[in-house]
Amino acid sequence: MAHIDLSAFDRAFGNGAAHVDGQLLLELGMRAALGRDGTADFVAAHMYFNLADKKGVAGAAAHRQDVAAEMTKAEIAAALRSARRWLTLH
C-alpha cells in the first residue's frame, strides 16, 4: 500500500501529490474508515473520499456520505477544510 506523507503537502512539486490516482485516494479512505492502520479516522476517511470523488471515482461520494453519518458537524467541517487545503496546494 502506498503511503502519502500528509505533512509534506506544503511542498506541492516535491511530494508527487498532484499525480495521486483517484483509486488510491479511495483505498486510503477505506483504510482510514476501517481503522486498518489503528483506530478508525473518519475525518481522514471523509477527506480521502471527497478527493476521490473530485477525481471522478465511482462510489466515493456514497462512502463519504456513509462516513459523514457517523461524524459530528465539527468533524465534517475539519474534513472539508483538509480537502480544500489539499486541493489548494495541488
VMD Tcl script that builds the backbone (N, CA, C; Angstrom):
set m [mol new atoms 270]
animate dup $m
set s [atomselect $m all]
$s set {name element resname resid chain x y z} {
  {N N MET 1 A 0.849 -1.176 0.000}
  {CA C MET 1 A 0.000 0.000 0.000}
  {C C MET 1 A 0.885 1.227 0.000}
  {N N ALA 2 A 0.554 2.173 -0.806}
  {CA C ALA 2 A 1.302 3.424 -0.882}
  {C C ALA 2 A 1.061 4.260 0.360}
  {N N HIS 3 A 2.034 5.061 0.678}
  {CA C HIS 3 A 1.910 5.979 1.813}
  {C C HIS 3 A 2.084 7.390 1.294}
  {N N ILE 4 A 1.171 8.274 1.656}
  {CA C ILE 4 A 1.264 9.677 1.271}
  {C C ILE 4 A 1.625 10.456 2.518}
  {N N ASP 5 A 2.699 11.192 2.461}
  {CA C ASP 5 A 3.146 11.989 3.596}
  {C C ASP 5 A 2.346 13.287 3.624}
  {N N LEU 6 A 1.286 13.301 4.449}
  {CA C LEU 6 A 0.420 14.476 4.524}
  {C C LEU 6 A 1.148 15.684 5.064}
  {N N SER 7 A 2.199 15.494 5.835}
  {CA C SER 7 A 2.932 16.632 6.378}
  {C C SER 7 A 3.741 17.338 5.299}
  {N N ALA 8 A 3.925 16.706 4.157}
  {CA C ALA 8 A 4.728 17.295 3.092}
  {C C ALA 8 A 3.885 18.011 2.043}
  {N N PHE 9 A 2.601 18.160 2.276}
  {CA C PHE 9 A 1.753 18.735 1.251}
  {C C PHE 9 A 1.989 20.218 1.006}
  {N N ASP 10 A 2.808 20.874 1.810}
  {CA C ASP 10 A 3.134 22.263 1.518}
  {C C ASP 10 A 4.222 22.351 0.441}
  {N N ARG 11 A 4.796 21.230 0.079}
  {CA C ARG 11 A 5.793 21.184 -0.982}
  {C C ARG 11 A 5.166 20.483 -2.190}
  {N N ALA 12 A 4.269 21.187 -2.862}
  {CA C ALA 12 A 3.425 20.590 -3.899}
  {C C ALA 12 A 4.207 19.888 -5.008}
  {N N PHE 13 A 5.313 20.441 -5.417}
  {CA C PHE 13 A 6.016 19.840 -6.535}
  {C C PHE 13 A 6.947 18.713 -6.098}
  {N N GLY 14 A 7.338 18.703 -4.849}
  {CA C GLY 14 A 8.280 17.715 -4.367}
  {C C GLY 14 A 7.658 16.437 -3.854}
  {N N ASN 15 A 6.354 16.444 -3.564}
  {CA C ASN 15 A 5.777 15.268 -2.927}
  {C C ASN 15 A 4.977 14.381 -3.874}
  {N N GLY 16 A 4.731 14.799 -5.089}
  {CA C GLY 16 A 4.023 13.982 -6.062}
  {C C GLY 16 A 2.530 13.880 -5.845}
  {N N ALA 17 A 1.968 14.644 -4.916}
  {CA C ALA 17 A 0.537 14.546 -4.595}
  {C C ALA 17 A -0.342 14.917 -5.777}
  {N N ALA 18 A 0.146 15.771 -6.660}
  {CA C ALA 18 A -0.654 16.166 -7.817}
  {C C ALA 18 A -0.916 14.984 -8.743}
  {N N HIS 19 A -0.111 13.938 -8.633}
  {CA C HIS 19 A -0.243 12.774 -9.511}
  {C C HIS 19 A -0.923 11.596 -8.834}
  {N N VAL 20 A -1.511 11.834 -7.676}
  {CA C VAL 20 A -2.161 10.750 -6.942}
  {C C VAL 20 A -3.411 10.311 -7.688}
  {N N ASP 21 A -3.525 9.036 -7.887}
  {CA C ASP 21 A -4.652 8.429 -8.584}
  {C C ASP 21 A -5.886 8.439 -7.680}
  {N N GLY 22 A -7.049 8.685 -8.265}
  {CA C GLY 22 A -8.294 8.707 -7.515}
  {C C GLY 22 A -8.593 7.387 -6.827}
  {N N GLN 23 A -8.250 6.282 -7.460}
  {CA C GLN 23 A -8.485 4.969 -6.847}
  {C C GLN 23 A -7.645 4.801 -5.594}
  {N N LEU 24 A -6.427 5.325 -5.605}
  {CA C LEU 24 A -5.581 5.278 -4.417}
  {C C LEU 24 A -6.207 6.090 -3.286}
  {N N LEU 25 A -6.760 7.248 -3.610}
  {CA C LEU 25 A -7.436 8.059 -2.601}
  {C C LEU 25 A -8.617 7.307 -1.998}
  {N N LEU 26 A -9.365 6.605 -2.829}
  {CA C LEU 26 A -10.485 5.800 -2.346}
  {C C LEU 26 A -9.985 4.709 -1.394}
  {N N GLU 27 A -8.902 4.036 -1.761}
  {CA C GLU 27 A -8.344 2.985 -0.917}
  {C C GLU 27 A -7.838 3.550 0.406}
  {N N LEU 28 A -7.225 4.730 0.372}
  {CA C LEU 28 A -6.774 5.358 1.617}
  {C C LEU 28 A -7.959 5.721 2.499}
  {N N GLY 29 A -9.055 6.162 1.878}
  {CA C GLY 29 A -10.270 6.444 2.634}
  {C C GLY 29 A -10.823 5.205 3.297}
  {N N MET 30 A -10.807 4.088 2.584}
  {CA C MET 30 A -11.294 2.829 3.150}
  {C C MET 30 A -10.419 2.398 4.335}
  {N N ARG 31 A -9.124 2.512 4.179}
  {CA C ARG 31 A -8.201 2.145 5.266}
  {C C ARG 31 A -8.478 2.996 6.500}
  {N N ALA 32 A -8.664 4.307 6.293}
  {CA C ALA 32 A -8.915 5.206 7.420}
  {C C ALA 32 A -10.262 4.905 8.066}
  {N N ALA 33 A -11.277 4.666 7.253}
  {CA C ALA 33 A -12.626 4.408 7.774}
  {C C ALA 33 A -12.692 3.105 8.557}
  {N N LEU 34 A -11.948 2.105 8.110}
  {CA C LEU 34 A -11.987 0.790 8.748}
  {C C LEU 34 A -10.958 0.631 9.867}
  {N N GLY 35 A -10.109 1.644 10.025}
  {CA C GLY 35 A -9.094 1.568 11.068}
  {C C GLY 35 A -8.012 0.553 10.785}
  {N N ARG 36 A -7.696 0.349 9.534}
  {CA C ARG 36 A -6.689 -0.654 9.161}
  {C C ARG 36 A -5.292 -0.320 9.682}
  {N N ASP 37 A -5.042 0.953 9.958}
  {CA C ASP 37 A -3.728 1.365 10.465}
  {C C ASP 37 A -3.801 1.743 11.938}
  {N N GLY 38 A -4.807 1.253 12.629}
  {CA C GLY 38 A -5.009 1.589 14.033}
  {C C GLY 38 A -6.474 1.904 14.258}
  {N N THR 39 A -6.737 3.022 14.874}
  {CA C THR 39 A -8.099 3.459 15.150}
  {C C THR 39 A -8.718 4.079 13.900}
  {N N ALA 40 A -10.000 3.852 13.692}
  {CA C ALA 40 A -10.704 4.458 12.562}
  {C C ALA 40 A -10.607 5.977 12.653}
  {N N ASP 41 A -10.328 6.618 11.534}
  {CA C ASP 41 A -10.204 8.075 11.459}
  {C C ASP 41 A -11.197 8.565 10.412}
  {N N PHE 42 A -12.399 8.920 10.865}
  {CA C PHE 42 A -13.449 9.331 9.947}
  {C C PHE 42 A -13.152 10.666 9.275}
  {N N VAL 43 A -12.422 11.543 9.948}
  {CA C VAL 43 A -12.070 12.828 9.335}
  {C C VAL 43 A -11.174 12.586 8.122}
  {N N ALA 44 A -10.157 11.774 8.295}
  {CA C ALA 44 A -9.266 11.453 7.175}
  {C C ALA 44 A -10.020 10.691 6.086}
  {N N ALA 45 A -10.857 9.754 6.487}
  {CA C ALA 45 A -11.623 8.977 5.512}
  {C C ALA 45 A -12.507 9.891 4.675}
  {N N HIS 46 A -13.212 10.811 5.325}
  {CA C HIS 46 A -14.086 11.757 4.615}
  {C C HIS 46 A -13.273 12.576 3.630}
  {N N MET 47 A -12.103 13.056 4.069}
  {CA C MET 47 A -11.245 13.848 3.195}
  {C C MET 47 A -10.831 13.037 1.961}
  {N N TYR 48 A -10.357 11.814 2.182}
  {CA C TYR 48 A -9.915 10.984 1.054}
  {C C TYR 48 A -11.077 10.663 0.111}
  {N N PHE 49 A -12.237 10.334 0.666}
  {CA C PHE 49 A -13.391 10.044 -0.186}
  {C C PHE 49 A -13.798 11.281 -0.979}
  {N N ASN 50 A -13.730 12.434 -0.360}
  {CA C ASN 50 A -14.060 13.678 -1.047}
  {C C ASN 50 A -13.095 13.920 -2.213}
  {N N LEU 51 A -11.813 13.729 -1.966}
  {CA C LEU 51 A -10.811 13.917 -3.019}
  {C C LEU 51 A -10.988 12.883 -4.134}
  {N N ALA 52 A -11.287 11.660 -3.768}
  {CA C ALA 52 A -11.524 10.622 -4.781}
  {C C ALA 52 A -12.749 10.973 -5.625}
  {N N ASP 53 A -13.785 11.486 -4.976}
  {CA C ASP 53 A -14.979 11.903 -5.702}
  {C C ASP 53 A -14.659 13.025 -6.678}
  {N N LYS 54 A -13.830 13.953 -6.264}
  {CA C LYS 54 A -13.419 15.061 -7.151}
  {C C LYS 54 A -12.670 14.543 -8.369}
  {N N LYS 55 A -12.003 13.409 -8.223}
  {CA C LYS 55 A -11.282 12.808 -9.352}
  {C C LYS 55 A -12.172 11.877 -10.163}
  {N N GLY 56 A -13.458 11.794 -9.786}
  {CA C GLY 56 A -14.411 11.024 -10.573}
  {C C GLY 56 A -14.497 9.549 -10.256}
  {N N VAL 57 A -14.037 9.130 -9.105}
  {CA C VAL 57 A -14.072 7.715 -8.742}
  {C C VAL 57 A -15.494 7.318 -8.347}
  {N N ALA 58 A -16.008 6.305 -9.024}
  {CA C ALA 58 A -17.360 5.817 -8.735}
  {C C ALA 58 A -17.429 5.269 -7.314}
  {N N GLY 59 A -18.477 5.615 -6.614}
  {CA C GLY 59 A -18.700 5.121 -5.262}
  {C C GLY 59 A -18.089 5.962 -4.163}
  {N N ALA 60 A -17.190 6.864 -4.497}
  {CA C ALA 60 A -16.527 7.670 -3.473}
  {C C ALA 60 A -17.525 8.557 -2.724}
  {N N ALA 61 A -18.460 9.149 -3.433}
  {CA C ALA 61 A -19.451 10.021 -2.787}
  {C C ALA 61 A -20.323 9.232 -1.819}
  {N N ALA 62 A -20.684 8.017 -2.175}
  {CA C ALA 62 A -21.509 7.183 -1.287}
  {C C ALA 62 A -20.747 6.821 -0.021}
  {N N HIS 63 A -19.468 6.501 -0.160}
  {CA C HIS 63 A -18.652 6.198 1.020}
  {C C HIS 63 A -18.514 7.436 1.902}
  {N N ARG 64 A -18.346 8.595 1.280}
  {CA C ARG 64 A -18.241 9.839 2.040}
  {C C ARG 64 A -19.518 10.082 2.840}
  {N N GLN 65 A -20.675 9.831 2.235}
  {CA C GLN 65 A -21.950 10.012 2.932}
  {C C GLN 65 A -22.093 9.032 4.089}
  {N N ASP 66 A -21.669 7.803 3.886}
  {CA C ASP 66 A -21.739 6.801 4.955}
  {C C ASP 66 A -20.892 7.225 6.156}
  {N N VAL 67 A -19.683 7.697 5.880}
  {CA C VAL 67 A -18.791 8.127 6.949}
  {C C VAL 67 A -19.360 9.370 7.631}
  {N N ALA 68 A -19.890 10.293 6.840}
  {CA C ALA 68 A -20.438 11.534 7.400}
  {C C ALA 68 A -21.578 11.267 8.374}
  {N N ALA 69 A -22.313 10.187 8.157}
  {CA C ALA 69 A -23.420 9.839 9.050}
  {C C ALA 69 A -22.930 9.497 10.455}
  {N N GLU 70 A -21.657 9.148 10.583}
  {CA C GLU 70 A -21.067 8.796 11.874}
  {C C GLU 70 A -20.278 9.939 12.502}
  {N N MET 71 A -20.251 11.101 11.828}
  {CA C MET 71 A -19.406 12.213 12.265}
  {C C MET 71 A -20.227 13.367 12.825}
  {N N THR 72 A -19.566 14.183 13.663}
  {CA C THR 72 A -20.190 15.410 14.134}
  {C C THR 72 A -20.019 16.484 13.069}
  {N N LYS 73 A -20.757 17.574 13.217}
  {CA C LYS 73 A -20.614 18.694 12.275}
  {C C LYS 73 A -19.203 19.263 12.308}
  {N N ALA 74 A -18.612 19.316 13.482}
  {CA C ALA 74 A -17.249 19.830 13.609}
  {C C ALA 74 A -16.245 18.926 12.884}
  {N N GLU 75 A -16.441 17.622 12.984}
  {CA C GLU 75 A -15.551 16.684 12.288}
  {C C GLU 75 A -15.698 16.814 10.773}
  {N N ILE 76 A -16.918 16.966 10.301}
  {CA C ILE 76 A -17.149 17.141 8.861}
  {C C ILE 76 A -16.489 18.428 8.388}
  {N N ALA 77 A -16.637 19.491 9.162}
  {CA C ALA 77 A -16.009 20.769 8.801}
  {C C ALA 77 A -14.491 20.627 8.730}
  {N N ALA 78 A -13.911 19.896 9.673}
  {CA C ALA 78 A -12.464 19.672 9.660}
  {C C ALA 78 A -12.043 18.882 8.427}
  {N N ALA 79 A -12.822 17.872 8.060}
  {CA C ALA 79 A -12.515 17.070 6.874}
  {C C ALA 79 A -12.600 17.910 5.605}
  {N N LEU 80 A -13.603 18.767 5.529}
  {CA C LEU 80 A -13.759 19.632 4.357}
  {C C LEU 80 A -12.613 20.638 4.266}
  {N N ARG 81 A -12.191 21.170 5.404}
  {CA C ARG 81 A -11.042 22.093 5.400}
  {C C ARG 81 A -9.787 21.373 4.917}
  {N N SER 82 A -9.599 20.155 5.386}
  {CA C SER 82 A -8.425 19.381 4.965}
  {C C SER 82 A -8.442 19.116 3.465}
  {N N ALA 83 A -9.596 18.762 2.942}
  {CA C ALA 83 A -9.706 18.503 1.500}
  {C C ALA 83 A -9.471 19.778 0.699}
  {N N ARG 84 A -10.033 20.894 1.158}
  {CA C ARG 84 A -9.809 22.171 0.455}
  {C C ARG 84 A -8.336 22.550 0.480}
  {N N ARG 85 A -7.688 22.342 1.625}
  {CA C ARG 85 A -6.260 22.662 1.722}
  {C C ARG 85 A -5.469 21.805 0.741}
  {N N TRP 86 A -5.787 20.518 0.687}
  {CA C TRP 86 A -5.097 19.618 -0.237}
  {C C TRP 86 A -5.275 20.089 -1.674}
  {N N LEU 87 A -6.512 20.443 -2.038}
  {CA C LEU 87 A -6.803 20.880 -3.410}
  {C C LEU 87 A -6.098 22.210 -3.721}
  {N N THR 88 A -6.051 23.091 -2.751}
  {CA C THR 88 A -5.394 24.392 -2.952}
  {C C THR 88 A -3.904 24.210 -3.218}
  {N N LEU 89 A -3.307 23.288 -2.509}
  {CA C LEU 89 A -1.864 23.073 -2.653}
  {C C LEU 89 A -1.496 22.222 -3.868}
  {N N HIS 90 A -2.500 21.554 -4.457}
  {CA C HIS 90 A -2.192 20.660 -5.578}
  {C C HIS 90 A -3.100 20.926 -6.718}
}
mol reanalyze $m
mol bondsrecalc $m
mol representation Tube
mol addrep $m
